[in-house]
Amino acid sequence: MMLAVQADRVVSLAEWEERWQQNRIGFHRPHVNKLLERNIKQVVNGRTGVRFFFPLCGKAVDMKWLADMGHSVVGVEIAEKAILQFYEDNNMSYAVEPVPSIPGAKVYKVRNISIYHCDLYKFNSCVEGQFGAIWDRGSLVAINPEDREKYASLLLSLMAEDCRYLLSTLLYNPEQHKGPPFLVPNEQILALFGSSCDVQLLDSVDALDQRWREAGLDFMTENTHLIALKID
């Protein structure tokens, strides 16, 4: 099975922080994600002032885009440099507060954006409640494959009843790239979320750009899924 190739691959939190320190952040996009733009109506679903959760948010410009629309955003990021750069890039002054329920964590706040500097798995619904939407562009594909069930449990616990979870995943030959980003086939998304959620494939696009060609990949497909809790 193709997943077995990457099953034991582990990237430590320290390595992620080091990538930011060394500016090795090819995963960051300077523009609003086109897949989010294209599918935003499906996610918002006629609602206003939706609370969005961004797991492993980095300095995604999508956060400001959504906040400017009147939604609120809560992100979690382990690399403090990413959080500081987000506010600097957007010329925002922020407040910093400790997080009593997560020892050592801090939250950086400005108006309707809050970014938590902590280990994602220490975050839970007691900190910020549940969310009406989740945008997961580079998170499930970034976490260690062995942690996927733990990750799915966390995200399910953060989903309000009306939550619309937009998830971007990648398909490629794992023999050609050790990850991250990791291969996440559609079958695994169903295995992780299918028992409690409806999972819909919204989009499938060719994502093989120059960078990935030079890295030795023959193909790369980016899939976008919409995940919503099943209604009893």
DAZIDA-V953485 format. One record per residue. N is the residue number from 1. PHI is phi in degrees with one decimal (NA if undefined). OMEGA is omega as a letter, one per 20 degrees, with the letter a starting at -180 (* if undefined). D_CENTER is the distance of its C-alpha to the mean C-alpha in Angstrom with 1 decimal. Layout:
{{N	PHI	OMEGA	D_CENTER} {N	PHI	OMEGA	D_CENTER}}
This chain:
{{1	NA	a	25.4} {2	-60.0	a	22.9} {3	-62.4	a	20.3} {4	-60.9	a	23.0} {5	-60.5	a	22.9} {6	-106.2	a	19.6} {7	-54.2	a	20.0} {8	-98.1	a	21.2} {9	-71.4	a	19.1} {10	-127.5	r	17.9} {11	-115.8	a	16.2} {12	-77.6	r	17.1} {13	-60.1	r	15.4} {14	-62.0	r	18.4} {15	-65.0	r	17.6} {16	-64.4	r	14.2} {17	-62.9	r	16.2} {18	-64.4	r	19.0} {19	-59.0	r	16.9} {20	-69.3	r	16.3} {21	-60.6	a	19.9} {22	-92.5	r	21.2} {23	60.6	r	19.1} {24	-92.7	a	17.9} {25	-124.5	r	14.7} {26	-59.3	a	15.2} {27	-76.7	a	11.5} {28	-75.7	r	11.7} {29	-116.7	a	13.1} {30	-77.7	a	15.8} {31	-121.2	r	15.8} {32	-60.0	a	13.9} {33	-63.0	a	12.1} {34	-64.9	a	14.9} {35	-68.9	r	13.1} {36	-67.8	r	11.9} {37	-56.9	a	15.4} {38	-69.0	a	17.0} {39	-112.7	a	15.5} {40	-60.8	a	15.3} {41	-64.8	r	18.6} {42	-64.5	a	17.5} {43	-76.8	a	14.6} {44	-68.5	r	16.9} {45	56.4	r	19.8} {46	82.2	a	22.6} {47	-90.2	r	21.3} {48	-117.1	r	21.6} {49	56.6	a	19.9} {50	-75.5	r	16.8} {51	-91.7	a	14.7} {52	-99.8	r	11.0} {53	-108.2	r	8.4} {54	-116.7	r	5.3} {55	-72.1	r	4.2} {56	45.9	a	5.2} {57	-75.3	a	5.9} {58	58.0	r	8.8} {59	-119.9	a	11.3} {60	-54.6	r	9.6} {61	-67.1	r	12.7} {62	-58.5	a	11.1} {63	-63.1	r	11.3} {64	-69.2	r	15.0} {65	-56.9	r	15.5} {66	-70.2	r	14.5} {67	-63.0	r	16.5} {68	-65.9	r	19.4} {69	-81.3	a	19.5} {70	101.8	r	20.2} {71	-86.0	r	17.1} {72	-115.7	a	15.7} {73	-130.5	r	12.4} {74	-124.0	r	11.4} {75	-116.1	r	8.9} {76	-129.0	a	9.1} {77	-149.5	a	9.8} {78	-84.2	a	12.5} {79	-92.3	a	14.0} {80	-61.1	r	16.3} {81	-59.1	r	17.3} {82	-62.9	a	13.9} {83	-64.6	a	14.4} {84	-61.4	a	18.1} {85	-66.8	r	17.6} {86	-58.5	a	15.4} {87	-70.0	r	18.4} {88	-65.9	a	21.0} {89	-59.7	a	19.7} {90	-100.2	r	19.9} {91	53.8	a	23.1} {92	-113.0	r	22.2} {93	-92.7	a	24.0} {94	-129.3	r	22.2} {95	-105.4	r	23.4} {96	-119.0	a	22.4} {97	-133.2	r	23.0} {98	-70.9	r	23.0} {99	-115.3	a	21.2} {100	-53.4	a	24.1} {101	-82.5	r	22.3} {102	-127.8	a	20.3} {103	-53.6	r	22.9} {104	86.1	a	22.2} {105	-83.7	r	19.1} {106	-132.2	r	19.2} {107	-121.9	r	17.7} {108	-103.0	a	18.0} {109	-123.8	r	19.0} {110	-150.1	a	20.2} {111	42.2	a	21.3} {112	-102.1	r	18.4} {113	-127.3	r	15.6} {114	-128.1	r	15.0} {115	-120.4	a	12.9} {116	-91.6	r	13.6} {117	-96.2	a	14.6} {118	-168.3	r	14.6} {119	-68.2	a	13.6} {120	-53.1	a	10.6} {121	-75.1	r	13.3} {122	-92.9	r	15.7} {123	-82.8	r	13.9} {124	-157.0	a	15.3} {125	-68.8	r	16.6} {126	-70.7	a	19.7} {127	-79.3	a	18.0} {128	-135.7	a	16.8} {129	71.8	a	17.7} {130	-108.9	a	15.8} {131	-122.2	r	13.9} {132	-88.0	r	14.9} {133	-156.8	r	11.6} {134	-133.5	r	7.9} {135	-118.5	a	5.8} {136	-119.1	a	3.1} {137	-91.9	a	4.6} {138	-130.5	a	4.7} {139	-101.9	r	3.6} {140	-59.3	r	6.4} {141	-76.6	a	8.4} {142	-100.2	a	8.5} {143	-68.3	r	9.7} {144	-64.0	a	13.4} {145	-51.5	a	14.7} {146	-68.1	a	17.0} {147	-97.8	a	14.4} {148	-63.2	a	12.9} {149	-68.4	r	15.3} {150	-61.8	a	14.7} {151	-63.4	a	11.0} {152	-61.1	r	11.9} {153	-60.9	r	14.6} {154	-61.9	a	12.6} {155	-64.9	r	10.4} {156	-61.4	a	13.7} {157	-71.1	a	15.4} {158	-94.2	a	13.3} {159	-87.4	r	14.0} {160	-70.3	a	17.2} {161	-56.8	a	19.7} {162	-97.8	a	18.8} {163	-64.4	r	15.0} {164	-119.2	a	13.6} {165	-105.1	r	10.2} {166	-96.7	a	9.2} {167	-125.1	r	7.7} {168	-107.3	r	8.3} {169	-131.6	a	10.1} {170	-125.8	r	13.0} {171	-118.6	r	16.6} {172	-164.4	r	19.1} {173	-84.8	a	21.9} {174	-68.0	r	20.8} {175	-69.2	a	24.3} {176	-100.3	a	23.6} {177	-154.0	a	20.4} {178	-81.2	a	19.7} {179	84.6	i	15.9} {180	-79.7	i	13.3} {181	-67.2	a	11.7} {182	-94.1	r	13.1} {183	-69.5	r	14.8} {184	-132.3	a	13.5} {185	-69.8	a	16.5} {186	-57.4	a	16.7} {187	-61.1	a	19.1} {188	-72.6	r	16.7} {189	-62.5	r	14.3} {190	-64.8	r	17.6} {191	-65.3	a	18.6} {192	-77.0	a	15.6} {193	-118.5	a	15.6} {194	-64.2	a	18.8} {195	-71.8	a	21.2} {196	-114.2	a	19.9} {197	-132.6	r	18.0} {198	-87.0	a	19.0} {199	-119.5	a	16.8} {200	-121.6	r	17.6} {201	-84.3	a	17.1} {202	-91.0	a	17.1} {203	-151.2	r	17.0} {204	-143.9	a	17.8} {205	-128.8	r	18.3} {206	-72.5	a	19.8} {207	-114.5	a	17.5} {208	-79.6	r	20.2} {209	-102.8	a	20.9} {210	-56.9	a	23.3} {211	-59.7	a	21.1} {212	-76.6	r	20.4} {213	-61.2	a	24.0} {214	-65.7	r	25.2} {215	-79.7	r	23.1} {216	101.0	a	25.2} {217	-86.0	r	23.1} {218	-85.4	a	25.1} {219	-152.0	r	22.4} {220	-150.6	r	18.7} {221	-117.6	r	17.4} {222	-105.5	r	14.1} {223	-106.2	r	13.9} {224	-118.9	a	12.3} {225	-118.3	r	12.8} {226	-112.5	a	13.5} {227	-117.4	r	13.6} {228	-138.9	a	16.1} {229	-62.0	r	18.2} {230	-66.9	r	21.6} {231	-94.5	a	24.4} {232	-64.5	*	27.4}}
